[in-house]
């Protein structure tokens, strides 16, 4: 199974009294989302399920893809690693899954799946981490397929 983790693009800082879910992308973030979306649209299999946080900045990042996606409340900024893995049906989903979400949850997923660590690795804004789970030599392995940031595409 492929699990593709895409951190939302650069967003405005929260204003006093503003709900964190309402933060929009900056103009830089809009450019980042467009660049990464163009790359992803060339790479993603047609069967990919796209799951997105309900936060405005994640929704705007996802919209750059121009593909249908499902909003999943469990992927909100206060979501957990367990909720992300459950929503993605890791490792049993029969299709690739793209999750568009937030730190620290995405970083926790990368640390846990690649190194078995209960930590949060740093993921740059708008970066994609593409993980692949596979059966190998009688066991299950997770390998890093790609890490791409908007500056590289």
C-alpha distance (Angstrom), angle and dihedral (degrees) to the residues before:
residue distance angle dihedral
X1 . . .
X2 3.77 . .
X3 3.80 117.2 .
X4 3.79 112.1 -170.3
X5 3.80 115.4 -167.9
X6 3.81 117.5 -162.5
X7 3.77 118.7 -176.2
X8 3.79 113.0 -146.3
X9 3.79 116.2 -99.7
X10 3.82 126.0 -102.8
X11 3.81 111.6 -52.8
X12 3.78 137.1 -167.4
X13 3.77 117.4 -92.2
X14 3.79 114.1 -102.2
X15 3.78 114.5 -94.5
X16 3.79 119.9 -137.7
X17 3.79 108.9 -77.0
X18 3.83 93.2 7.5
X19 3.79 118.5 134.5
X20 3.81 108.7 -116.3
X21 3.82 89.0 -131.8
X22 3.83 90.0 63.8
X23 3.82 97.3 60.3
X24 3.82 110.9 122.4
X25 3.78 130.5 -152.2
X26 3.77 119.0 -90.3
X27 3.80 119.0 -126.2
X28 3.82 86.4 -99.3
X29 3.80 88.6 52.2
X30 3.80 91.5 51.1
X31 3.81 89.4 54.1
X32 3.80 91.4 46.7
X33 3.81 91.6 50.4
X34 3.82 91.9 49.5
X35 3.81 92.8 49.9
X36 3.78 94.3 47.9
X37 3.81 92.0 42.9
X38 3.80 90.5 54.5
X39 3.81 90.1 51.6
X40 3.80 93.5 45.2
X41 3.80 92.7 48.0
X42 3.81 87.8 58.4
X43 3.82 93.1 47.7
X44 3.80 108.7 35.2
X45 3.78 119.3 95.7
X46 3.83 113.2 -121.6
X47 3.81 89.9 -115.2
X48 3.83 93.8 62.0
X49 3.82 115.9 131.0
X50 3.80 111.6 -142.6
X51 3.81 117.8 -150.4
X52 3.80 120.3 -174.8
X53 3.79 138.4 -171.1
X54 3.81 114.4 -115.4
X55 3.83 90.9 -124.5
X56 3.81 112.4 115.9
X57 3.82 94.5 -122.8
X58 3.82 91.5 54.0
X59 3.80 91.6 45.6
X60 3.81 90.2 51.9
X61 3.80 90.8 47.8
X62 3.80 90.3 51.4
X63 3.81 92.5 46.5
X64 3.80 89.2 62.6
X65 3.82 88.1 69.6
X66 3.79 92.1 62.8
X67 3.81 89.7 -143.4
X68 3.80 132.0 116.4
X69 3.78 114.7 -92.4
X70 3.78 139.4 177.2
X71 3.80 121.0 -122.7
X72 3.81 109.7 -136.2
X73 3.84 116.5 -166.9
X74 3.82 90.7 -157.2
X75 3.83 88.4 66.9
X76 3.83 92.8 62.2
X77 3.82 119.0 126.1
X78 3.81 91.0 -88.4
X79 3.82 92.9 49.6
X80 3.77 124.3 127.5
X81 3.77 134.9 -125.3
X82 3.80 89.7 -115.8
X83 3.82 91.7 53.2
X84 3.81 91.4 49.7
X85 3.81 93.2 50.4
X86 3.80 90.9 45.9
X87 3.82 93.3 49.5
X88 3.82 90.5 48.6
X89 3.84 90.7 45.6
X90 3.80 88.8 -130.4
X91 2.97 123.0 -140.3
X92 3.81 97.9 1.2
X93 3.81 104.1 55.9
X94 3.77 110.2 122.2
X95 3.80 92.8 -145.3
X96 3.81 135.8 46.0
X97 3.81 113.4 -85.0
X98 3.81 125.2 -149.9
X99 3.81 114.2 -160.7
X100 3.80 118.8 -166.3
X101 3.76 109.3 -163.9
X102 3.77 150.6 111.3
X103 3.74 149.2 -67.9
X104 2.94 133.1 -72.0
X105 3.82 93.1 27.1
X106 3.81 96.1 55.1
X107 3.80 90.7 47.6
X108 3.80 89.9 49.3
X109 3.80 89.8 53.2
X110 3.81 92.2 51.3
X111 3.82 93.4 47.0
X112 3.79 93.0 46.7
X113 3.79 97.8 44.3
X114 3.80 97.9 42.0
X115 3.80 101.9 34.1
X116 3.81 108.1 11.8
X117 3.80 89.3 -118.3
X118 3.80 126.0 147.1
X119 3.77 92.3 -141.8
X120 3.81 137.5 96.1
X121 3.77 116.5 -109.9
X122 3.80 116.6 -152.8
X123 3.80 115.2 -100.5
X124 3.80 116.9 -172.6
X125 3.76 119.1 -124.6
X126 3.82 111.3 -86.2
X127 3.82 92.1 9.1
X128 3.79 122.9 138.2
X129 3.80 123.7 -143.0
X130 3.81 111.8 -167.8
X131 3.80 114.4 -160.8
X132 3.77 126.2 -174.8
X133 3.79 124.8 -158.4
X134 3.78 115.5 -157.8
X135 3.78 143.3 165.0
X136 3.79 110.4 -112.7
X137 3.79 130.2 168.2
X138 3.79 93.3 -14.9
X139 3.80 95.5 -48.7
X140 3.77 141.2 81.7
X141 3.82 118.1 -104.4
X142 3.77 132.9 -174.6
X143 3.78 115.3 -149.8
X144 3.77 131.6 -175.3
X145 3.78 107.1 -115.5
X146 3.84 98.2 178.3
X147 3.78 145.1 -19.1
X148 3.79 114.3 -159.3
X149 3.78 132.3 172.3
X150 3.82 127.2 -169.2
X151 3.80 91.3 -105.3
X152 3.82 89.7 63.8
X153 3.81 99.4 52.1
